[in-house]
Amino acid sequence: MKDFSKEIKAYALKNALEFGTAEAGKILTKLFQHGLDKKDIKNILPDIQAIVKKVNAMDNDQRGEEYASLGDIVKTHEEKEKDLPPLPNTEKGVITRIPPEPSKYLHLGHALSFLLNSIYAERYKGKCLLRFEDANPEKVTQEYVNAMLDDIKEYLHIKFDSMKYVSDDIPLLYTYAEQLIEKGKAYMCFCDRDTMQELRHSGKECEHRKINVKENLEHWKQFLAGKYKEGEAVLRIKGDMQHDNHVMRDAALFRMIDKPHFRQKTKYKVWPLYDFYNPIEDSIMGVTHILRTNEFEQRMPLQDMIKELLKLKRQTVVQYGRFSVIDATTKGREIRELIESGDYIGWDDPRLMTLRALRRRGIRKEVLYELVKQTGLSKYEVHLDFDMIAAISRKLIDKETSRYYFVEDPVELKIDKKPNLKSVKIPIHPDKDEMRTVEVDSIYISKKDLKELKGKEVRLLHLYNVKLPATGNKAVFTSLENKPIPKIQWVSSSVPARVLMPNAKWVQGLAESGIKSLKVDDLIQFERFGFVRLDSKKENEFWYTHR
Ligand SMILES: [Zn+2]
């Protein structure tokens, strides 16, 4: 039998840290996942009990300390287990779709739902279709289409098999509307907004519901011809004005919008609503699987009714908890106002969770792929914040990211009796042997370090030790020996650089001159400061990624 003592201890510690005491039974079931054979249960039980006893006798500090070294056993295993669950009904292939409305820039929540669709299509060797739902001329623009395409292709690297615009299908959607009218299932309504709201609220039918098919078709033709003004008429589905689900109470299917459309210009004035075009498009595009958040649940009966009346194919619907971003606004209108007022620098303002902002801060697409694996298809709402992204990203980039020195708010340190060192070798990464050479002349440290450590002996990292002055900037060299004293960052033969922080404020400083060989988009770590992405070489501008 394999030695499971490390696994036992890791789970016992986790158990005890979470619940106060560890239990042998819970640990045993975990061991099967690590290869324990059922016939060995009897042999392993005494080991488990002995370790549980020891762990239960520890205090939490001690448990935490030991778990720090053993916890990886549990974590690595749990990560391996975390993957997206299989989809139902995949025998006849899988076609998924990504249906954004081009009315704002994409944010993290969009990215995760897009990735779900593309990952599943790929997993089942199916197709993923992109559909711009551009049926509201008041909100949609070419700018948003371009930005979305750029995010989808250049940032997320999603491969879609075809792309279309709902607005190209308007004539087809009109014929579907006519079918409903001819069947007596849709009618032209001329009630004003308030009247209709009142009728829907009280569950009463309006007078226009009784108009016969022939007359309705006449009205519809005039509607399309532009006879009615905005708000004067709509086409409604004949639902059930007493239905418990208010969505079913004669929802509007088409309304008049007298604004030019960015693609169709002034070709159409009557535009379909979401609950009408969305199910029709899914069917005619041959979509097999709709992955959607459960906030659409109430709208499903209406969409199903439309599909049934039009004899359109239904899809397998997989619902999941919606992704909500909790530490930044995702409301298009709010963001637009913040940009217009000059408070935010743009859709990529570092305070936002738009894909623009994440990308510019240096969040790699792999981070979002990992995040979707960890959160995807949850039953409940998933709250997303930047810390989740940072945790995944740090793990991903830490090993491959070179280190550089950066001193914020620098002040020159005059050092008395300093050794005559022309340059010093510093590892490019704490875990690597590769060295970089840093030239030494005038030394700068941050004003903050000078103030906080005044009068103390400190080590200038990888250089030597000095005693900082109580006032002023004249320090004294003490020794070369690396001993346990505070270590601080320094720069020499440096270049000015600045970093845009998550609060959108710039931090000015000096960076070691090695950063001159970096390329735009390179990710590095300014030691003891944080990870940063080079945004512009002109002024050595970096964007702060995370700590
Ligand atoms: Zn009416």
Boltz pocket constraint, residues with backbone or C-beta under 6 A from the ligand:
constraints:
  - pocket:
      binder: B
      contacts: [[A, 188], [A, 189], [A, 190], [A, 191], [A, 206], [A, 207], [A, 208], [A, 209]]
      max_distance: 6.0
